[in-house]
Amino acid sequence: MKNYQEFIQNLKTLISFKTVSAPAEEDAPFGKENKKALNFFLSVAKDMGFDTINYDNYAGEVCFGNGEEIGIIGHLDVVPTGIGWQTDPFVLTEKDDFLIARGLMDDKAPTLLCLYALKELKDSGIKVNKKFRLFAGCNEETGWQDFEYLKTKTVMPEYGISPDGNFPISYAEKGITVVDFELPLLKRFHNLKGGTVINAVCDYAQVEADVEGINLELLNKFGLTLNGNVIESRGKAAHGSTPRLGKNALKPLFEYFYALGEDVKNAIDYLFNDKAGVFNAITEQGGITFSPDLAKEENGKIIISCDCRIPAPLTKEDLFKLFDLSGLKYAYSEKHEPMMVEKDGWFVKTLLNAYNSITGENEPPASMGGSTFARCFKKGCAFGPDFKTYETNIHDANERVKKSDLLTAYEIYKKAIFDLALL
């Protein structure tokens, strides 16, 4: 990679901005840190000689070339840090063969890699047959308001990639529905709280207990701790699309409630033990995933919010048929419908060839459970950066990447961009 040290210095600066979504301020719709990160990213692009557009600090765009448009979209915002970090999450740290930081792989480094690949294309002097439009958003993790704003200001390219998924390439993404289950308040416990964001497995939950709700033997049995009258449960975070990689902190808490006579058996059976057989619903795109990620008390009831990922051709109605068996009350909001791009079309073939050429592999295209900004395009694909050769800890503590994998990802992005430019 040309200018590797410059890339690392710019990445360090980008990482240093604490771009967790924050309340809107004047000219900063997602907080000052997101505004600073976006303006820094656009300043780097401008120094490289690119035309840039700042969409009122919701998102930015870097433009290069002429011809049919190809989109690239990443994001600069990050999920909350959570617990368990061994280093400062907002300082790019080198340890052994790894780089470590919050937002490193999701999605600051890949977005910056694509910018550097475009610079290499620009500097090559090759006649470019495409117009590349690289977007950087600031609200991917908590609502996509940046994209909604973009749609009011510009027309997005038909084809595009998001460097915010897995290699070799994701030609399809599951639909996403948030389902809120309503439970009655508990008798011996109050102020139940759990989770941080809807797309991350709940890694911490707590509840206040009355005297009769404290049983030290059962607390120990379920791995819970007592802090005054507050019972705490600690799990392990993971992305909401892969709940099996995490440990949900709500489950042992509910098992404790049940052991002390609370009426939560249906909640345990259907929300945590898959009595309805949700995970048995499988298509070419994979299976349904279901993750109870947030818990709160509101208006005299408990709300458990669940992240549900649905593969085509299944729909949310197929999911609800299973939930109807539970007898639990629920409401839903659909975030995204399932999407697919032609596996044998020129776009997927070009991207897949770039991956296989650089790695020497012969991998087919795949589908994914996560929801990426690839959905911003009518025909979008998630394209790296995760090789899935080890635990990258995206959305968890100690988010990391091998330095060699980062460089390989760059070569893949560069070849894909060069090849697309010449089509």
Phi, psi and omega in degrees: 000126175289148176059038182299315182296323176296318177302314181297319179296318178292325177295319177303315180295317181298319179296326187294339177283124184276080193271037167290138182305134183227164179303146181296142172232176181302125180062017179220080187298337180238023179099161186296324184293320177295321177298315180298317181296316180297314181294326175294314180301314180292328178292323176298315180296319181296320178296335177280352178099013180271152167284139181227156176227131172254115180273068173055035177067013169278320182197167178229164180221140174241129187242143174201137173096182180218149178121201179302137185278138172237126180264148170226129180222127174235188179215153184254349178280160184226163173281162177303156186291328184071203183242164173097011180287139176262351178223170175293119185296341181252022170236121179295115187246135176257125180218119186057238181259014187244153164254143186226133174179156173287132181084001182301307180264344185226077015209028189288312182296312180299322179296319178291324177301317180295324176297317180291326176294321176295323178297319179295323176296314181299317183288342183289336182079004179295142175290120186262130181260006181230157170254117180267134177234105182263117180255144173235115180265171183228013183211032182291324187284337189225036171144343179062027176295333177297315179292319178301322178290319178306318183296337178276349185247340184204166175259124182284149175301156178289316181256145177186169178234158168233121179279061188214039179214227182238150165278153008284316176190143176254110181271351182215148177227144180289154171288153182234127177230134174263124180246124179257113177269138182253124180239152176290157177297152179279160183277320188252001187225148185218158174057050176293131177221141178197144175084168180238315179222158186290337183257026175223134179304135181298116181255357177207134176216153179212160177206147176271136185245140167289170182303316182288354177265007181248116178227106188297325180295316179288325175303315179294321181300321184262009175072029181261159179237156182243128179233095190069240175254013181260122176268130184241142177232131181241132178238216180221124181288155173199166178295144181300338180280346180228062185299336180296340180277353180248185176225114187283122183288343181284328186300307180297331178294316179291326176295324176294316177304313183297320180297336179259018170091008178285150183274076183231015184299316179298320179298316179295313184299315189266330182270332186240335184248008173053047178298331181282350180076031180303318185288353178273352180276105189231138175232186176305329183279355182115195183254165172294139171242153187213125185218113176284103193254338183228143176222139178201162171255133185206130176052045175074025177207164176263134177244122174250114183263129187240135175273120181240130180243126191238119181280144173294145006268012177293159180230174178299331179297325177295323178293317184293329176302324179286319181291332180298338179289341189282336186077002179273146176280139179209158172227165184217161169220128182272125179269316182211144172276158174301146180223151179213147174242151183302122181295328186257012180279169185297327185289307179298319181298320180294315180293317181295321178297323178298316179296309184294325179294317182286321184271343184076014180264181177222056186277145174274166174292155183228173174247169182219161179267339180286160176252121182241170177294357173303334179293349178291343179251150178300322178233085184244150179230137168281133190223094183067184012263000190275125179272349180058030177267350178198173182281111181276348175065029175300133183071007179238178177293151174062042176307131191210167173206144172291137180301322180294324178291324178298318179291322177295319177301320179300315181297324178294313179298319181297313180296318180299316182293316178298315182294318178296324182296333185263352181291000000 
